[in-house]
Amino acid sequence: MSDLSELYQQVILDHYKRPRNFKRLPDANRKAEGHNPLCGDEITVYLHLDGDVITDVSFEGAGCAISKASASMMTATLKGKTKAEAKLLFDKFHKMVTGNREGTGDPAGLGKLEVFCGVSEFPVRVKCASLAWHTLNAALDGKNETVSTE
Ligand code: ZN
């Protein structure tokens, strides 16, 4: 576990301890649930879409520091973005945490989300970091089934 500690940077810990947008969204018109059986992370993502624009986003759930911090930072990034922009971010983020830089060049444009870059060295943690994003994707697509990383 000692090399993992490098992942737990200041930013990640801060978002874990004080997650942003950690609540139920009463006027959500999209919602999806995600589950990472490998680690036990569970998340519900709420979206309020106005046409193609994400006007509000929040999440609830329980999980490890990586999964919770990732969800918190994701919601903080998404407000005001269009569906297409959110999908593009999902793609970039996913390629970054899985260590696949092909096609995207560098992770530029991800801003603070780049703190999860080191996750790519820990395959188990990749699922924790990407759970919120997979769940977001399902919510954007209006899917009702629970997303599982397995
Ligand atoms: Zn986890």
Backbone and ligand atoms as CSV (ligand in chain L), in Angstrom:
chain,resi,resn,atom,element,x,y,z
A,1,MET,N,N,0.822,-1.211,0.000
A,1,MET,CA,C,0.000,0.000,0.000
A,1,MET,C,C,0.856,1.260,0.000
A,2,SER,N,N,2.163,1.140,0.318
A,2,SER,CA,C,2.956,2.353,0.538
A,2,SER,C,C,3.094,3.204,-0.728
A,3,ASP,N,N,3.240,2.526,-1.892
A,3,ASP,CA,C,3.389,3.322,-3.104
A,3,ASP,C,C,2.072,3.983,-3.505
A,4,LEU,N,N,0.990,3.438,-3.010
A,4,LEU,CA,C,-0.309,4.042,-3.290
A,4,LEU,C,C,-0.431,5.415,-2.650
A,5,SER,N,N,0.286,5.605,-1.551
A,5,SER,CA,C,0.140,6.861,-0.809
A,5,SER,C,C,0.456,8.068,-1.679
A,6,GLU,N,N,1.282,7.853,-2.694
A,6,GLU,CA,C,1.602,8.967,-3.578
A,6,GLU,C,C,0.372,9.464,-4.332
A,7,LEU,N,N,-0.594,8.563,-4.486
A,7,LEU,CA,C,-1.824,8.938,-5.180
A,7,LEU,C,C,-2.671,9.888,-4.342
A,8,TYR,N,N,-2.558,9.694,-3.054
A,8,TYR,CA,C,-3.426,10.461,-2.167
A,8,TYR,C,C,-2.879,11.864,-1.957
A,9,GLN,N,N,-2.872,12.576,-3.000
A,9,GLN,CA,C,-2.358,13.927,-2.931
A,9,GLN,C,C,-3.351,14.828,-2.214
A,10,GLN,N,N,-2.837,16.003,-1.948
A,10,GLN,CA,C,-3.631,17.003,-1.240
A,10,GLN,C,C,-5.028,17.215,-1.840
A,11,VAL,N,N,-5.058,17.360,-3.142
A,11,VAL,CA,C,-6.321,17.662,-3.823
A,11,VAL,C,C,-7.330,16.530,-3.648
A,12,ILE,N,N,-6.830,15.306,-3.815
A,12,ILE,CA,C,-7.710,14.150,-3.710
A,12,ILE,C,C,-8.272,14.020,-2.295
A,13,LEU,N,N,-7.401,14.203,-1.316
A,13,LEU,CA,C,-7.845,14.120,0.079
A,13,LEU,C,C,-8.860,15.198,0.419
A,14,ASP,N,N,-8.609,16.384,-0.120
A,14,ASP,CA,C,-9.519,17.497,0.132
A,14,ASP,C,C,-10.919,17.189,-0.415
A,15,HIS,N,N,-10.974,16.655,-1.618
A,15,HIS,CA,C,-12.272,16.329,-2.222
A,15,HIS,C,C,-12.932,15.137,-1.539
A,16,TYR,N,N,-12.112,14.252,-0.993
A,16,TYR,CA,C,-12.649,13.095,-0.271
A,16,TYR,C,C,-13.284,13.547,1.041
A,17,LYS,N,N,-12.583,14.424,1.739
A,17,LYS,CA,C,-13.072,14.883,3.044
A,17,LYS,C,C,-14.234,15.862,2.918
A,18,ARG,N,N,-14.162,16.713,1.887
A,18,ARG,CA,C,-15.231,17.693,1.676
A,18,ARG,C,C,-15.743,17.603,0.247
A,19,PRO,N,N,-16.433,16.495,-0.065
A,19,PRO,CA,C,-16.882,16.324,-1.456
A,19,PRO,C,C,-17.826,17.442,-1.894
A,20,ARG,N,N,-17.597,17.953,-3.106
A,20,ARG,CA,C,-18.446,19.005,-3.676
A,20,ARG,C,C,-19.687,18.356,-4.285
A,21,ASN,N,N,-20.789,19.071,-4.215
A,21,ASN,CA,C,-22.040,18.606,-4.843
A,21,ASN,C,C,-22.473,17.225,-4.356
A,22,PHE,N,N,-22.176,16.946,-3.075
A,22,PHE,CA,C,-22.511,15.651,-2.493
A,22,PHE,C,C,-23.911,15.741,-1.878
A,23,LYS,N,N,-24.911,15.495,-2.707
A,23,LYS,CA,C,-26.297,15.614,-2.276
A,23,LYS,C,C,-27.205,15.007,-3.341
A,24,ARG,N,N,-28.442,14.856,-2.971
A,24,ARG,CA,C,-29.443,14.433,-3.921
A,24,ARG,C,C,-29.902,15.681,-4.665
A,25,LEU,N,N,-30.157,15.552,-5.949
A,25,LEU,CA,C,-30.615,16.705,-6.719
A,25,LEU,C,C,-32.127,16.587,-6.893
A,26,PRO,N,N,-32.897,17.433,-6.185
A,26,PRO,CA,C,-34.358,17.275,-6.199
A,26,PRO,C,C,-34.968,17.404,-7.595
A,27,ASP,N,N,-34.422,18.289,-8.431
A,27,ASP,CA,C,-35.037,18.490,-9.749
A,27,ASP,C,C,-34.247,17.813,-10.871
A,28,ALA,N,N,-33.534,16.750,-10.510
A,28,ALA,CA,C,-32.774,16.015,-11.529
A,28,ALA,C,C,-33.721,15.395,-12.548
A,29,ASN,N,N,-33.351,15.471,-13.825
A,29,ASN,CA,C,-34.160,14.780,-14.829
A,29,ASN,C,C,-33.404,13.597,-15.447
A,30,ARG,N,N,-32.191,13.374,-14.949
A,30,ARG,CA,C,-31.430,12.176,-15.321
A,30,ARG,C,C,-30.737,11.659,-14.073
A,31,LYS,N,N,-30.611,10.340,-14.019
A,31,LYS,CA,C,-29.991,9.739,-12.854
A,31,LYS,C,C,-29.453,8.374,-13.242
A,32,ALA,N,N,-28.320,8.002,-12.692
A,32,ALA,CA,C,-27.792,6.662,-12.947
A,32,ALA,C,C,-27.020,6.181,-11.726
A,33,GLU,N,N,-26.977,4.864,-11.573
A,33,GLU,CA,C,-26.243,4.281,-10.459
A,33,GLU,C,C,-25.065,3.474,-10.970
A,34,GLY,N,N,-23.988,3.539,-10.216
A,34,GLY,CA,C,-22.800,2.783,-10.596
A,34,GLY,C,C,-22.260,2.002,-9.424
A,35,HIS,N,N,-21.607,0.890,-9.711
A,35,HIS,CA,C,-21.111,0.012,-8.683
A,35,HIS,C,C,-19.766,-0.560,-9.115
A,36,ASN,N,N,-18.807,-0.508,-8.225
A,36,ASN,CA,C,-17.509,-1.107,-8.489
A,36,ASN,C,C,-17.288,-2.239,-7.489
A,37,PRO,N,N,-17.680,-3.470,-7.858
A,37,PRO,CA,C,-17.643,-4.589,-6.916
A,37,PRO,C,C,-16.240,-4.897,-6.405
A,38,LEU,N,N,-15.247,-4.583,-7.193
A,38,LEU,CA,C,-13.865,-4.871,-6.834
A,38,LEU,C,C,-13.444,-4.140,-5.564
A,39,CYS,N,N,-13.967,-2.939,-5.395
A,39,CYS,CA,C,-13.563,-2.106,-4.262
A,39,CYS,C,C,-14.736,-1.848,-3.314
A,40,GLY,N,N,-15.954,-1.997,-3.827
A,40,GLY,CA,C,-17.130,-1.737,-3.014
A,40,GLY,C,C,-17.673,-0.326,-3.170
A,41,ASP,N,N,-17.159,0.402,-4.141
A,41,ASP,CA,C,-17.638,1.771,-4.369
A,41,ASP,C,C,-19.041,1.761,-4.971
A,42,GLU,N,N,-19.896,2.627,-4.433
A,42,GLU,CA,C,-21.242,2.777,-4.990
A,42,GLU,C,C,-21.538,4.244,-5.169
A,43,ILE,N,N,-22.190,4.561,-6.277
A,43,ILE,CA,C,-22.447,5.972,-6.558
A,43,ILE,C,C,-23.759,6.150,-7.309
A,44,THR,N,N,-24.431,7.255,-7.014
A,44,THR,CA,C,-25.571,7.679,-7.818
A,44,THR,C,C,-25.248,9.070,-8.343
A,45,VAL,N,N,-25.375,9.240,-9.651
A,45,VAL,CA,C,-25.110,10.550,-10.260
A,45,VAL,C,C,-26.443,11.167,-10.687
A,46,TYR,N,N,-26.660,12.405,-10.286
A,46,TYR,CA,C,-27.873,13.147,-10.655
A,46,TYR,C,C,-27.510,14.261,-11.623
A,47,LEU,N,N,-28.332,14.402,-12.642
A,47,LEU,CA,C,-28.092,15.466,-13.621
A,47,LEU,C,C,-29.365,16.263,-13.828
A,48,HIS,N,N,-29.186,17.565,-14.014
A,48,HIS,CA,C,-30.286,18.335,-14.553
A,48,HIS,C,C,-29.856,18.867,-15.903
A,49,LEU,N,N,-30.482,18.317,-16.928
A,49,LEU,CA,C,-30.162,18.726,-18.296
A,49,LEU,C,C,-31.214,19.711,-18.790
A,50,ASP,N,N,-30.730,20.827,-19.325
A,50,ASP,CA,C,-31.630,21.782,-19.958
A,50,ASP,C,C,-31.277,21.760,-21.441
A,51,GLY,N,N,-32.045,21.036,-22.215
A,51,GLY,CA,C,-31.661,20.795,-23.601
A,51,GLY,C,C,-30.410,19.940,-23.605
A,52,ASP,N,N,-29.330,20.504,-24.098
A,52,ASP,CA,C,-28.073,19.773,-24.157
A,52,ASP,C,C,-27.079,20.227,-23.092
A,53,VAL,N,N,-27.503,21.155,-22.241
A,53,VAL,CA,C,-26.590,21.729,-21.262
A,53,VAL,C,C,-26.831,21.155,-19.870
A,54,ILE,N,N,-25.729,20.787,-19.219
A,54,ILE,CA,C,-25.808,20.302,-17.837
A,54,ILE,C,C,-25.893,21.521,-16.926
A,55,THR,N,N,-27.087,21.821,-16.445
A,55,THR,CA,C,-27.228,23.003,-15.606
A,55,THR,C,C,-26.925,22.693,-14.140
A,56,ASP,N,N,-27.060,21.423,-13.763
A,56,ASP,CA,C,-26.716,21.045,-12.401
A,56,ASP,C,C,-26.353,19.567,-12.353
A,57,VAL,N,N,-25.459,19.240,-11.449
A,57,VAL,CA,C,-25.004,17.854,-11.328
A,57,VAL,C,C,-24.589,17.600,-9.880
A,58,SER,N,N,-24.923,16.424,-9.370
A,58,SER,CA,C,-24.543,16.081,-8.010
A,58,SER,C,C,-24.370,14.568,-7.906
A,59,PHE,N,N,-23.895,14.118,-6.762
A,59,PHE,CA,C,-23.760,12.674,-6.569
A,59,PHE,C,C,-23.951,12.298,-5.105
A,60,GLU,N,N,-24.267,11.032,-4.910
A,60,GLU,CA,C,-24.370,10.454,-3.579
A,60,GLU,C,C,-23.671,9.102,-3.630
A,61,GLY,N,N,-23.299,8.592,-2.477
A,61,GLY,CA,C,-22.731,7.260,-2.482
A,61,GLY,C,C,-21.669,7.087,-1.432
A,62,ALA,N,N,-21.086,5.901,-1.441
A,62,ALA,CA,C,-20.034,5.580,-0.500
A,62,ALA,C,C,-18.923,4.863,-1.238
A,63,GLY,N,N,-17.713,5.168,-0.870
A,63,GLY,CA,C,-16.607,4.502,-1.536
A,63,GLY,C,C,-15.274,4.962,-0.998
A,64,CYS,N,N,-14.230,4.523,-1.660
A,64,CYS,CA,C,-12.875,4.865,-1.234
A,64,CYS,C,C,-12.557,6.313,-1.607
A,65,ALA,N,N,-11.414,6.766,-1.148
A,65,ALA,CA,C,-11.012,8.153,-1.383
A,65,ALA,C,C,-10.945,8.482,-2.871
A,66,ILE,N,N,-10.391,7.571,-3.652
A,66,ILE,CA,C,-10.227,7.831,-5.087
A,66,ILE,C,C,-11.583,7.978,-5.773
A,67,SER,N,N,-12.499,7.075,-5.483
A,67,SER,CA,C,-13.797,7.111,-6.164
A,67,SER,C,C,-14.585,8.359,-5.774
A,68,LYS,N,N,-14.517,8.709,-4.497
A,68,LYS,CA,C,-15.286,9.854,-4.024
A,68,LYS,C,C,-14.684,11.169,-4.526
A,69,ALA,N,N,-13.368,11.267,-4.466
A,69,ALA,CA,C,-12.697,12.479,-4.941
A,69,ALA,C,C,-12.914,12.651,-6.446
A,70,SER,N,N,-12.889,11.540,-7.166
A,70,SER,CA,C,-13.099,11.610,-8.608
A,70,SER,C,C,-14.505,12.103,-8.928
A,71,ALA,N,N,-15.486,11.586,-8.200
A,71,ALA,CA,C,-16.875,12.008,-8.410
A,71,ALA,C,C,-17.035,13.483,-8.060
A,72,SER,N,N,-16.430,13.890,-6.953
A,72,SER,CA,C,-16.524,15.276,-6.509
A,72,SER,C,C,-15.923,16.223,-7.551
A,73,MET,N,N,-14.743,15.879,-8.038
A,73,MET,CA,C,-14.075,16.741,-9.013
A,73,MET,C,C,-14.798,16.717,-10.353
A,74,MET,N,N,-15.388,15.584,-10.669
A,74,MET,CA,C,-16.159,15.495,-11.915
A,74,MET,C,C,-17.345,16.459,-11.875
A,75,THR,N,N,-18.086,16.433,-10.775
A,75,THR,CA,C,-19.272,17.304,-10.698
A,75,THR,C,C,-18.861,18.781,-10.729
A,76,ALA,N,N,-17.718,19.083,-10.085
A,76,ALA,CA,C,-17.258,20.474,-10.060
A,76,ALA,C,C,-16.864,20.944,-11.465
A,77,THR,N,N,-16.472,20.007,-12.311
A,77,THR,CA,C,-16.019,20.342,-13.663
A,77,THR,C,C,-17.167,20.468,-14.661
A,78,LEU,N,N,-18.254,19.732,-14.405
A,78,LEU,CA,C,-19.273,19.565,-15.440
A,78,LEU,C,C,-20.331,20.652,-15.562
A,79,LYS,N,N,-20.524,21.407,-14.502
A,79,LYS,CA,C,-21.619,22.373,-14.522
A,79,LYS,C,C,-21.461,23.382,-15.666
A,80,GLY,N,N,-22.493,23.519,-16.458
A,80,GLY,CA,C,-22.461,24.466,-17.576
A,80,GLY,C,C,-21.943,23.865,-18.873
A,81,LYS,N,N,-21.443,22.630,-18.802
A,81,LYS,CA,C,-20.933,21.984,-20.016
A,81,LYS,C,C,-22.085,21.370,-20.831
A,82,THR,N,N,-21.871,21.244,-22.121
A,82,THR,CA,C,-22.857,20.557,-22.946
A,82,THR,C,C,-22.610,19.056,-22.854
A,83,LYS,N,N,-23.605,18.316,-23.323
A,83,LYS,CA,C,-23.500,16.867,-23.353
A,83,LYS,C,C,-22.259,16.430,-24.140
A,84,ALA,N,N,-22.044,17.062,-25.273
A,84,ALA,CA,C,-20.901,16.707,-26.120
A,84,ALA,C,C,-19.581,17.000,-25.412
A,85,GLU,N,N,-19.516,18.135,-24.718
A,85,GLU,CA,C,-18.293,18.484,-23.990
A,85,GLU,C,C,-18.032,17.495,-22.863
A,86,ALA,N,N,-19.108,17.078,-22.190
A,86,ALA,CA,C,-18.984,16.109,-21.095
A,86,ALA,C,C,-18.479,14.766,-21.615
A,87,LYS,N,N,-18.993,14.359,-22.770
A,87,LYS,CA,C,-18.564,13.085,-23.378
A,87,LYS,C,C,-17.089,13.134,-23.770
A,88,LEU,N,N,-16.674,14.291,-24.252
A,88,LEU,CA,C,-15.284,14.474,-24.651
A,88,LEU,C,C,-14.371,14.392,-23.428
A,89,LEU,N,N,-14.801,15.016,-22.330
A,89,LEU,CA,C,-14.038,14.961,-21.080
A,89,LEU,C,C,-13.949,13.533,-20.568
A,90,PHE,N,N,-15.065,12.818,-20.638
A,90,PHE,CA,C,-15.109,11.412,-20.210
A,90,PHE,C,C,-14.071,10.616,-20.988
A,91,ASP,N,N,-14.036,10.849,-22.289
A,91,ASP,CA,C,-13.111,10.134,-23.161
A,91,ASP,C,C,-11.659,10.445,-22.798
A,92,LYS,N,N,-11.376,11.723,-22.597
A,92,LYS,CA,C,-10.021,12.147,-22.225
A,92,LYS,C,C,-9.614,11.573,-20.879
A,93,PHE,N,N,-10.540,11.679,-19.920
A,93,PHE,CA,C,-10.263,11.208,-18.568
A,93,PHE,C,C,-10.003,9.702,-18.581
A,94,HIS,N,N,-10.853,8.982,-19.310
A,94,HIS,CA,C,-10.735,7.531,-19.367
A,94,HIS,C,C,-9.399,7.119,-19.992
A,95,LYS,N,N,-9.023,7.818,-21.053
A,95,LYS,CA,C,-7.747,7.503,-21.698
A,95,LYS,C,C,-6.577,7.808,-20.776
A,96,MET,N,N,-6.713,8.871,-19.993
A,96,MET,CA,C,-5.631,9.238,-19.072
A,96,MET,C,C,-5.463,8.187,-17.977
A,97,VAL,N,N,-6.562,7.787,-17.329
A,97,VAL,CA,C,-6.430,6.850,-16.204
A,97,VAL,C,C,-6.106,5.425,-16.657
A,98,THR,N,N,-6.425,5.103,-17.913
A,98,THR,CA,C,-6.059,3.779,-18.398
A,98,THR,C,C,-4.686,3.806,-19.078
A,99,GLY,N,N,-4.071,4.992,-19.094
A,99,GLY,CA,C,-2.724,5.103,-19.636
A,99,GLY,C,C,-2.677,5.087,-21.144
A,100,ASN,N,N,-3.814,5.303,-21.774
A,100,ASN,CA,C,-3.885,5.320,-23.234
A,100,ASN,C,C,-3.917,6.761,-23.726
A,101,ARG,N,N,-2.792,7.223,-24.192
A,101,ARG,CA,C,-2.709,8.620,-24.638
A,101,ARG,C,C,-2.963,8.769,-26.131
A,102,GLU,N,N,-3.166,7.660,-26.807
A,102,GLU,CA,C,-3.340,7.718,-28.259
A,102,GLU,C,C,-4.574,8.538,-28.638
A,103,GLY,N,N,-4.386,9.357,-29.632
A,103,GLY,CA,C,-5.527,10.103,-30.146
A,103,GLY,C,C,-5.811,11.383,-29.390
A,104,THR,N,N,-5.430,11.448,-28.122
A,104,THR,CA,C,-5.737,12.659,-27.366
A,104,THR,C,C,-4.499,13.520,-27.174
A,105,GLY,N,N,-3.314,12.997,-27.557
A,105,GLY,CA,C,-2.104,13.750,-27.289
A,105,GLY,C,C,-1.830,13.739,-25.808
A,106,ASP,N,N,-1.888,14.882,-25.183
A,106,ASP,CA,C,-1.667,14.934,-23.738
A,106,ASP,C,C,-2.994,15.218,-23.043
A,107,PRO,N,N,-3.035,15.047,-21.719
A,107,PRO,CA,C,-4.309,15.248,-21.032
A,107,PRO,C,C,-4.694,16.708,-20.841
A,108,ALA,N,N,-4.087,17.601,-21.607
A,108,ALA,CA,C,-4.390,19.018,-21.493
A,108,ALA,C,C,-5.888,19.244,-21.664
A,109,GLY,N,N,-6.410,20.157,-20.897
A,109,GLY,CA,C,-7.833,20.426,-20.981
A,109,GLY,C,C,-8.570,19.759,-19.844
A,110,LEU,N,N,-7.897,18.851,-19.164
A,110,LEU,CA,C,-8.544,18.182,-18.036
A,110,LEU,C,C,-8.398,18.995,-16.754
A,111,GLY,N,N,-7.492,19.970,-16.781
A,111,GLY,CA,C,-7.316,20.835,-15.627
A,111,GLY,C,C,-6.953,20.055,-14.381
A,112,LYS,N,N,-7.682,20.305,-13.298
A,112,LYS,CA,C,-7.390,19.662,-12.020
A,112,LYS,C,C,-7.548,18.142,-12.071
A,113,LEU,N,N,-8.328,17.677,-13.031
A,113,LEU,CA,C,-8.561,16.233,-13.133
A,113,LEU,C,C,-7.270,15.474,-13.407
A,114,GLU,N,N,-6.232,16.216,-13.808
A,114,GLU,CA,C,-4.948,15.580,-14.091
A,114,GLU,C,C,-4.313,14.959,-12.850
A,115,VAL,N,N,-4.818,15.297,-11.653
A,115,VAL,CA,C,-4.248,14.682,-10.443
A,115,VAL,C,C,-4.459,13.167,-10.436
A,116,PHE,N,N,-5.395,12.686,-11.262
A,116,PHE,CA,C,-5.666,11.248,-11.313
A,116,PHE,C,C,-4.770,10.521,-12.318
A,117,CYS,N,N,-3.850,11.269,-12.915
A,117,CYS,CA,C,-2.940,10.715,-13.913
A,117,CYS,C,C,-2.190,9.489,-13.378
A,118,GLY,N,N,-1.709,9.569,-12.132
A,118,GLY,CA,C,-0.928,8.488,-11.539
A,118,GLY,C,C,-1.702,7.200,-11.339
A,119,VAL,N,N,-3.029,7.296,-11.385
A,119,VAL,CA,C,-3.883,6.134,-11.176
A,119,VAL,C,C,-3.611,5.036,-12.213
A,120,SER,N,N,-3.168,5.459,-13.404
A,120,SER,CA,C,-2.967,4.495,-14.485
A,120,SER,C,C,-1.954,3.411,-14.114
A,121,GLU,N,N,-1.124,3.685,-13.108
A,121,GLU,CA,C,-0.148,2.681,-12.681
A,121,GLU,C,C,-0.745,1.657,-11.730
A,122,PHE,N,N,-1.967,1.878,-11.313
A,122,PHE,CA,C,-2.622,0.976,-10.370
A,122,PHE,C,C,-3.960,0.504,-10.938
A,123,PRO,N,N,-3.925,-0.617,-11.696
A,123,PRO,CA,C,-5.128,-1.081,-12.411
A,123,PRO,C,C,-6.373,-1.185,-11.526
A,124,VAL,N,N,-6.200,-1.561,-10.275
A,124,VAL,CA,C,-7.350,-1.698,-9.380
A,124,VAL,C,C,-8.007,-0.335,-9.153
A,125,ARG,N,N,-7.152,0.696,-9.081
A,125,ARG,CA,C,-7.656,2.048,-8.800
A,125,ARG,C,C,-8.273,2.724,-10.028
A,126,VAL,N,N,-7.953,2.210,-11.194
A,126,VAL,CA,C,-8.506,2.797,-12.416
A,126,VAL,C,C,-10.031,2.731,-12.375
A,127,LYS,N,N,-10.541,1.596,-11.878
A,127,LYS,CA,C,-11.991,1.425,-11.799
A,127,LYS,C,C,-12.620,2.364,-10.778
A,128,CYS,N,N,-11.900,2.618,-9.698
A,128,CYS,CA,C,-12.385,3.565,-8.690
A,128,CYS,C,C,-12.484,4.968,-9.291
A,129,ALA,N,N,-11.423,5.346,-10.012
A,129,ALA,CA,C,-11.363,6.707,-10.563
A,129,ALA,C,C,-12.366,6.918,-11.686
A,130,SER,N,N,-12.666,5.854,-12.439
A,130,SER,CA,C,-13.538,6.040,-13.599
A,130,SER,C,C,-15.002,5.706,-13.334
A,131,LEU,N,N,-15.300,5.168,-12.151
A,131,LEU,CA,C,-16.688,4.777,-11.847
A,131,LEU,C,C,-17.684,5.929,-12.038
A,132,ALA,N,N,-17.368,7.089,-11.461
A,132,ALA,CA,C,-18.281,8.237,-11.559
A,132,ALA,C,C,-18.518,8.628,-13.013
A,133,TRP,N,N,-17.451,8.520,-13.817
A,133,TRP,CA,C,-17.551,8.930,-15.220
A,133,TRP,C,C,-18.389,7.955,-16.035
A,134,HIS,N,N,-18.218,6.650,-15.747
A,134,HIS,CA,C,-19.052,5.664,-16.439
A,134,HIS,C,C,-20.531,5.866,-16.069
A,135,THR,N,N,-20.744,6.203,-14.810
A,135,THR,CA,C,-22.109,6.418,-14.336
A,135,THR,C,C,-22.699,7.682,-14.964
A,136,LEU,N,N,-21.885,8.708,-15.060
A,136,LEU,CA,C,-22.302,9.939,-15.739
A,136,LEU,C,C,-22.710,9.652,-17.177
A,137,ASN,N,N,-21.887,8.847,-17.843
A,137,ASN,CA,C,-22.141,8.494,-19.230
A,137,ASN,C,C,-23.506,7.819,-19.390
A,138,ALA,N,N,-23.804,6.918,-18.457
A,138,ALA,CA,C,-25.097,6.228,-18.494
A,138,ALA,C,C,-26.236,7.214,-18.264
A,139,ALA,N,N,-26.026,8.174,-17.356
A,139,ALA,CA,C,-27.051,9.181,-17.080
A,139,ALA,C,C,-27.275,10.062,-18.312
A,140,LEU,N,N,-26.204,10.417,-18.976
A,140,LEU,CA,C,-26.313,11.248,-20.185
A,140,LEU,C,C,-27.060,10.506,-21.286
A,141,ASP,N,N,-26.850,9.197,-21.348
A,141,ASP,CA,C,-27.513,8.384,-22.373
A,141,ASP,C,C,-28.934,7.987,-21.969
A,142,GLY,N,N,-29.308,8.358,-20.733
A,142,GLY,CA,C,-30.651,8.036,-20.265
A,142,GLY,C,C,-30.863,6.560,-19.998
A,143,LYS,N,N,-29.777,5.863,-19.687
A,143,LYS,CA,C,-29.893,4.436,-19.383
A,143,LYS,C,C,-30.318,4.260,-17.929
A,144,ASN,N,N,-31.114,3.246,-17.702
A,144,ASN,CA,C,-31.626,3.056,-16.345
A,144,ASN,C,C,-30.939,1.927,-15.578
A,145,GLU,N,N,-30.201,1.089,-16.289
A,145,GLU,CA,C,-29.568,-0.023,-15.575
A,145,GLU,C,C,-28.372,0.456,-14.769
A,146,THR,N,N,-28.027,-0.291,-13.750
A,146,THR,CA,C,-26.891,0.040,-12.917
A,146,THR,C,C,-25.593,-0.285,-13.657
A,147,VAL,N,N,-24.688,0.676,-13.648
A,147,VAL,CA,C,-23.402,0.478,-14.300
A,147,VAL,C,C,-22.504,-0.308,-13.369
A,148,SER,N,N,-21.836,-1.299,-13.929
A,148,SER,CA,C,-20.869,-2.034,-13.132
A,148,SER,C,C,-19.532,-2.013,-13.840
A,149,THR,N,N,-18.465,-1.858,-13.058
A,149,THR,CA,C,-17.141,-1.821,-13.674
A,149,THR,C,C,-16.650,-3.229,-14.004
A,150,GLU,N,N,-17.384,-4.228,-13.539
A,150,GLU,CA,C,-16.971,-5.614,-13.844
A,150,GLU,C,C,-17.536,-6.076,-15.161
L,1,ZN,ZN,ZN,-12.551,2.340,-4.807
